[in-house]
Amino acid sequence: MRSFVAVEIQDDGILDAIAKIQSDFHIKTTAVNKKNMHFTLLFLGEVSEETVSEIKQALSTISFKKFEVEFTHVGAFPNPRSPRVIWIGVDDQSSKQLMDLASQVEKKLGPLGFRPDKPFKPHLTIFRVKNRIDDISGTIERFKKVSLGKYTMTELKLKQSILTPSGPIYSDLQVVLAQ
């Protein structure tokens, strides 16, 4: 099964503020559904049932304290002139805490053969751009600094992802609570 480790956003106020920003982008691509908003800490890909059990065991040994994440800006990968991903970013303190948690996940799952394909950069994907779109530098510039609120992270999740023509369907395989 296709899986990943993530922390989710479950605050309606923040999700509505993100949806408002999504509506301000007048682009021909599908927005990420607000019920699917998350930070991917480590993408695992296709894993067997047996491996899922090993992953759950490893993740159950992670210990973290709940922490606050503040949403502060909008960006694009690789750049606003030719975006493939449009995302919401966080302040420096939130970024450090998310990076620390991602590092713990990598250390626990490394012995099982899981490695990130690129360094972790905290971001909340709001659009995945499949076909080329126009330069969005102006829109990104409007949201260079934005205050979308703060959210307290209390859970780390192992998620299953089923890809469908109308978008991914995510389900929880495991929830690890903050101490």
N, C-alpha and C positions, 0 to 999 in steps of 0.2 A: 504494500500500500504506500501511496505517496504521502510523505509526512514532513513536518517541520516543528521547531520549538519556537514559541512566541510568547509575548505578553500582549494582551488585548486591551483595547479602549472600550469601556462600557459605560461612559457618561453621556447621557443624552444631550446635555448642553454643549459639550465639546463636539460631539458628533454632528449636531445641528449646525454649529459654527463652521465645521469642516465642509458640510454639505453646501452651505452658503458660498464658501470659497470655490467649491467645485462648480457651482452654477455661474460664477463670474468668469470662468474659462470658457470661452465660446469656441470650442474645438470639436472636431469630428473624431471622437474616441469615447469609449465607455468609461464612466467613472467607477471607481471601486465602491461597492455597496457599503453603506456605513456599518452594517452588521458584521462586515469582514475586516474592519480596521484593526491593524495589529503591527507590532514591530517584530519582524522575523529575526530571531537571535541566531538560529542556525537552520539552514535548509538541509534536510536529510535525504530527500529523493525517495526512490522506491525501496522499501524495506520489507522483509518477511515478518510473519507473525512472531517467529522465534526471536528475531532481532528486536522487535517492538518490546518484548518482555525484558530483554537486556537493557534497552534504552530506558524503560520505566524504572528499572532497578537503579541504574546510574543516576537518573534525574532525581530520584527520591532522596538521594544523599546531598543534594544541593541545599544550602542554608543561606537565606538572604532576609534582610529586613525590608519591610514595606518602604517605598520611597515615592517622592512626588516628582512628576514629570510636567514641565511647563512647555507648552507649544508656542513657538515664537516666530517662525518664518516659513516661507515656501521656497522650494528649490526644484531643480531638474537634473537628472542624469542623462547623458553625460554633460549636457549643457542646454540652456534655454533656446538656442538657435536650432537645435536638432534633438528635441527631447525624446527619450524612450520611456522614462519614468518621471512623473511629477509627484512631489512629496511635500509633507509637512515636517519641519525640523523642530528641534528642541533646544533649550538653553544649554550652556556649557556644563552646569552641574548635573542636569538630567542626562546629558550625553555621557558623562563619566559614569554615572550609576548604571545606565543601560549597557555600556561597554564592559563594566565590571561583571555584570550578570551574564553577558554573552561569553565573556572569558571563562567564567565558571562552567558554563554549558560546554564550551569547547574542551576544557580540561577533563570533564567527566565523560564526554562522548568520544574523545580522541582515541582512547584505547580500544574502542569498538570500530575504529576505522573512519570516523566522521571528521572531516576537516572543512573549514569554510573555503569557498572558491575565491574569495577576495576578503580583504579586511572589513570588519564590521563597521558600518557607519550608520548610527541611529537615524532612521527616517520612517515615516508613516506614509506608505504609498497611497496616493489618492487617484492617480490615473496610470494605466499602462498603455503606452502608445504603440500600436502595432503598425500603422501606416504613417508615412511622413506627414507632418503637419507644419503649419507656418511657424515662424519664429514667435515665441511667447515671451521674449525678454521684457516687453512692456508690462505684461500682466504679472510676471514674476517680480519685477521692480516694485509694483504697487503693494506687494505682500512681502517685501524684504524684511519688514518688521511688522509683526501682527501679534496681538495677544488673544489667544483662543482659550486660555484658561489653564488650570492645573488639574492633573489626575493622579490619584494615589495608586501605584502599582502594588497589588497584594498577591498576585498569582502568576505563576509561570506555567505554561501549558504545552503539552505534546499534542499536536493537532494532526488530524488526517485531512487530506485535500483530495476531493474528487472533482476532476475537471469535467465540465459540461458545456454545451454550446452557449448557454445563457450565463456562464460564469462559474467560478469554483464554489463548491459546497464544502464548508469546513465543519468538522466535528471534533470534540475533545476526546482524546485517548487517555489523558492523565492531567491532573491539576496538582501543582505543588504550591502550597500556601507559604506566604512569608511568615517568618518566625515572630 
